[in-house]
Structures are given as C-alpha cells and as structure tokens.
Amino acid sequence: MHHRSSEQRKTNMKTTTLFILSLLLTSLLFSHTSNAAVTCGNVATKALSCVAFVTGKQPKPTPVCCNNLKMLASSAKTVNDKRAICRCLKEGVNAFPGVKDKYLSQIPRLCGIRIPFPVSLNTNCNRIN
C-alpha cells in the first residue's frame, strides 16, 4: 500500500509540474497582457490552487482555490482585464490535457463567484464585455 501512495504522489507531482510549466509557458507567450492591470503570471499563480479540482482529483474546489479566484475576479476592472484573464486561463487550460470542462463550469457556482461569462474550454474571450 505504501508503494501505491508513493506512485500516486509521483503522478500528482508530475501532473502539477506539467500544469505549472504550461501556465508559465502561456504567461511568456501572452506577455503582451502585462501592460494591463492583470497579467498571465498573476492569473497562473492564482489558478494553480484549483488544479486538483479541475482535473477531477478532488470532489470540490478548496477554500484557497475559491479565495484566489475571487481575488482574480475582483481584479478584473475593465473589459480588457476580463478578456486578459479569460485568455490566460483558456490558454493555460488548453495546454494542459487533464483539465475537464465539466469541472471548470462548476467553479463559479461552487465558489460563489459571479463571473460575467461562461467558464468553459470553449469560451470566446473576445466576446466578453
């Protein structure tokens, strides 16, 4: 049994490392948003706490995940901020194959966050107002 939990920890670490790398890569690729109030680096930092939930490894988002996303949502003051957050999240999530759309779409409800656009792998960030 010890062997199995050790293997599970290794798998979880690999999954987390992959997600971090994909978000960092995304933040580099989309660094043009750095002149906005919201940066992909900040979005990535906040979103990392939600990895276990959006990959189906936890039954609900942690309080840390919800608090981080609430802070992120409150930092979106303008349409450009909202679009920048959307793009950063979408590109980070799309670069990470373990994320499940059904869990992403539950985050606003489970965390009690009002988000003015659908949370989905298919969200068109350019249509956010």
ABEGO torsion letter per residue (X at the ends): XAAAAAAAAAAAAAAAAAAAAAAAAAAAAAAAAAABABBAAAAAAAAAAAAAAAAGABABBBAAAAAAAAAAAAABABAAAAAAAAAAAAAAAAABAABBAAAAAAAAAAAGBBBABBBBAABBAAABX
